[in-house]
Amino acid sequence: MTQQINRLLAIMERLRDPEHGCEWDTAQDFASIAPYTIEEAYEVADAIERADMDDLRGELGDLLFQVVFHARMAQQAGYFGFEDVAQTISDKMEARHPHIFSDEGGVMEDKRWEDIKAAERHHAGSTSAMDGVAKALPALLRAQKLQKRAARQGFDWPDTEGPKAKVLEEIKELEEATSAKIEEEAGDFLFAAVNLVRAFGLDAENALRAANAKFERRYRMMEDIAGGDFASRDLTEQEELWQEVKRREQSQAT
């Protein structure tokens, strides 16, 4: 394993060589590479969802290459290197698992895990419960994380009634919004919807991913039933196809 890691590091060093490296690789910086890093993480998740282990092996390699790329740029700038990255995550994992790597014992419950992470943020100079929630996260996932942080401070409804009323309130405000405020009100509605889903003990990101998959599956089935002329049908006919797809799914489930 060490041999292959060293090989990968040597490849990256060669690619970033100022005199003999690849023109594209040497021209990059942290900001230009960041979108590729995010894309590779999503491709890892996609391979997992498809249960394609051959593809997962390749996608994990692509993601590892992103880590190596960032570490090499940091090393060239005099900040840190790949070994420092590995040491930092090793130290963090040992500190976050005292029941495994120390004599504390016990089990890692959610509260204990969050307390450890909160202590890390405080040690790093955090002054707000909102600190450390990455702005580059998908908006839905970030909304959920912000709400969970607030809930840990007691800023949360005790049941689903409050979030449900808030969703209805935001729908009304969205309907009544002027053109200058409609995007803001749409955001408020989506934020409230995430809060309601969270109040039911569900993960909003997972719930929406499942809904996306269901919609895509049903839409493809409608296209198949229509025999290639789905787009030419009027809305009434398309709705009939939608209902037909739902009936087929229900019959298959029974």
Buried (B, 14 or more C-beta within 10 A) or exposed (E): EEEEEEEBBEEBBEBBEEEEBEEEBBEBEEEEBBEBBBEBBEBBEEBBEEEEEEBBEEBBEBBEBBBBBBBBBBBBEEEBBBEEBEEEEEEEEEEBBBBEEEEEEEEEEEEBEEEBEBEBBEEEEBEEBEEBBEEEBEEBBBBBBBBBBBBBEEEBBEEBEBBBEBBEEBBEBBEEBEEEEBEEBBBBBBBBBBBBBBBEEEBBBEBBBEEEEEEEEBBEBBBEBBEEEBEEBEEEEBEEBBEEBEEEEEEEEE
